[in-house]
């Protein structure tokens, strides 16, 4: 949260600087467009059970500041059948059956429009994203042919930065369409999964071996298993791609 407050402070400072531009002040009252704010909903995130809202505010003749909030309630893995067909691994597929996840993310940004005015046309937007993911995963492992389960759960926090290329159009009246074309992002992640269960020596060995063979792309994992349960520490780089199609109202 300290990182989020710092980023918001930077945006507020930028807003104050740009607001002193006389041209930007005059342009707010010129033409058929009215209102310095747009509230938007990302339509493409809805099938993934993500509720993504974005707020954009005009701070200069061709510059805006924005903040996005994304919430995904905890539940089963989105697009579960597609993922199952892609991995084609019965064991991994079984592990995902009871997998539950959710997340929340905050995305501050500054937009620089390439046309004659803000809020319309192509733009470049440096952004940062602070995300927190939760997960529940009953992890299955085999002991002498007997299937056992370790109930793992935990949280993964990520901090990334990136650059979004997009375009925004006025559809009519106060209605706007915002296309997030391409927004690569890169940063770091830190989290853990743990579970409590009484384990004998052989169960500890088998569970430790299974967890050490668990591959998480780009991340470094440290496994700890004892008589009381297991812990998986996760740390490493984090990458992603920001994209979307938003419908908004200007006011």
PEGIBEL-V550317 format. One record per backbone hydrogen bond with DSSP energy under -0.5 kcal/mol. CO is the residue of the C=O (numbers start at 1). NH is the residue of the N-H. If there is no record, write none. Layout:
CO,NH / CO,NH
This chain:
1,5 / 2,6 / 3,7 / 4,8 / 5,9 / 6,10 / 7,11 / 8,12 / 9,13 / 10,14 / 11,15 / 12,16 / 13,17 / 14,18 / 15,19 / 17,20 / 18,21 / 20,22 / 21,25 / 22,26 / 23,27 / 24,28 / 25,28 / 26,29 / 27,30 / 36,58 / 37,251 / 38,56 / 39,249 / 40,54 / 41,43 / 41,247 / 42,45 / 43,46 / 45,48 / 45,50 / 46,49 / 50,52 / 51,53 / 51,71 / 52,42 / 53,69 / 54,40 / 55,67 / 56,38 / 57,65 / 61,118 / 62,113 / 63,59 / 63,60 / 64,111 / 65,57 / 66,109 / 67,55 / 68,107 / 69,53 / 70,105 / 71,51 / 72,103 / 75,101 / 77,80 / 79,83 / 80,84 / 81,85 / 82,86 / 83,87 / 84,88 / 89,93 / 90,94 / 91,95 / 92,96 / 93,97 / 94,97 / 96,99 / 99,77 / 100,136 / 101,75 / 102,134 / 103,72 / 104,132 / 105,70 / 106,130 / 107,68 / 108,128 / 109,66 / 110,126 / 111,64 / 111,113 / 112,124 / 117,120 / 121,168 / 122,114 / 122,115 / 123,166 / 124,112 / 125,164 / 126,110 / 127,162 / 129,131 / 129,160 / 130,106 / 131,158 / 132,104 / 133,156 / 134,102 / 135,154 / 136,100 / 137,139 / 137,152 / 138,140 / 139,150 / 141,148 / 143,146 / 145,147 / 146,143 / 148,141 / 149,151 / 150,139 / 150,152 / 152,137 / 153,194 / 154,135 / 155,192 / 156,133 / 157,190 / 158,131 / 159,188 / 160,129 / 161,186 / 162,127 / 164,125 / 165,181 / 165,182 / 166,123 / 167,179 / 168,121 / 169,171 / 169,177 / 172,175 / 174,250 / 175,171 / 175,172 / 176,248 / 177,169 / 177,179 / 178,180 / 178,246 / 179,167 / 179,181 / 180,244 / 182,165 / 183,242 / 184,163 / 185,240 / 186,161 / 187,238 / 188,159 / 189,236 / 190,157 / 191,234 / 192,155 / 193,232 / 194,153 / 195,230 / 200,204 / 201,205 / 202,206 / 203,207 / 204,208 / 205,209 / 206,210 / 207,211 / 208,212 / 209,213 / 211,214 / 214,216 / 215,217 / 216,219 / 218,237 / 220,235 / 222,233 / 224,231 / 226,229 / 227,199 / 228,197 / 229,226 / 230,195 / 231,224 / 232,193 / 233,222 / 234,191 / 235,220 / 236,189 / 238,187 / 240,185 / 241,243 / 242,183 / 244,180 / 245,43 / 245,44 / 246,178 / 247,41 / 248,176 / 249,39
